[in-house]
Amino acid sequence: PNLSSDITIFRLNFADDDSKGYTLSASGAAALTLLSTNSTPAASLAFRSENTNGTNTVTADLKLGGGAGTTQYFYQVGIGTMQLDGDISESGASTVLSLGGGANAVYKISGNNTFSGGVVIPTSTLKVNINSATAFGTGALTINSSGGDVFDNVSGSPLTLANALNLDSGTTAFFFTGTSDLTFSGVVTFNGCNHAIRVNGGTLTFSGAVGEDASPRSLIK
C-alpha cells in the first residue's frame, strides 16, 4: 500500500500471508502515526510483522504517537526481516521505541530518526543492521536481552552514533559483525553484571566515557 496523505491508526500489522514481503510507501511527505503503547497482547502492539517471507519494508515516514514519556512496541516474528527506511519521529517528547522479535529476526534501520526516548532491545538473538547515524534517534540504546544480539553497520562506510549505550543484559551483551566500522561517541554504562562484547569483523569503538552502575564490573572482548 501507498500513503497519499497523513494517516493516524492505533496499530499496524503485517499478516503471515505474503510470499514476497510487504511494502508500505508514501507519496511526498505523507506519514503514518501509530498510537498503541500496549506491550501485550501481541496483536495490539504498535507495529507487529508476522510475515517471515521476503522483507517487510516501510519507506513511509512513521510517527510515534503514544505521547510523551511512553514506550511503543515493534515486533518482528523470528527469521523475518523488518526494514525501516523512512524517518521516525514522535508526537510527544521522550518516546521510547522497543524493538523485539523472535529468534533470528532481523531489523534494518535507516532514516533521519529524531524520536528522543531512545531504543530498547528486549529480545535475544536479534540481528540489527544499522544503515544510518541516526538509526536509534537521539536517545540511548539500551540492550536488555540475555545476550546473543548481533549488530552490524551495513551503510557501506564507517558510522559514528552519538547515542549513549546502556548494557543491561546478561554476560554476552552483543556481537558486532563489522561489515563497516562503528563508533559510539556517547557514554557507555555497564549495568547489572559483567559483560562480553564479541567483535567478529571490522572495528567497534567506544570514544565516549565508559562507566558502571556498581564497582567492580568487567568487560570481556
C-alpha positions, 0 to 999 in steps of 0.5 A: 500500500501507498500513503497519499496523505497523513494517516493516524491508526492505533496499530499496524500489522503485517499478516503471515500471508505474503510470499514476497514481503510487504511494502508500505510507501508514501507519496511526498511527505505523507506519514503514518502515526501509530498510537498503541503503547500496549506491550501485550497482547501481541496483536495490539502492539504498535507495529507487529510483522508476522510475515517471515517471507521476503522483507517487510519494508516501510519507506513511509515516514512513521510517527510515534504517537503514544505521547510523551514519556511512553514506550511503543512496541515493534515486533518482528516474528523470528527469521523475518526481516523488518526494514525501516527506511523512512524517518521516525519521529514522535508526537510527544517528547521522550518516546521510547521505541522497543524493538523485539522479535523472535529468534533470528529476526532481523531489523534494518534501520535507516532514516533521519530518526529524531524520536528522543526516548531512545531504543530498547532491545528486549529480545535475544538473538536479534540481528540489527543492521544499522544503515544510518547515524541516526538509526536509534534517534537521539536517545540511548540504546539500551540492550536488555536481552540475555545476550546473543544480539548481533549488530552490524553497520551495513551503510557501506562506510564507517558510522559514528552514533552519538547515542549513549549505550546502556548494557543491561543484559546478561554476560554476552551483551552483543556481537558486532559483525563489522561489515563497516566500522562503528563508533559510539561517541556517547557514554557507555554504562555497564549495568547489572553484571559483567559483560562480553562484547564479541567483535567478529569483523571490522572495528567497534569503538567506544570514544565516549566515557565508559562507566558502571552502575556498581564497582567492580564490573568487567568487560570481556572482548 
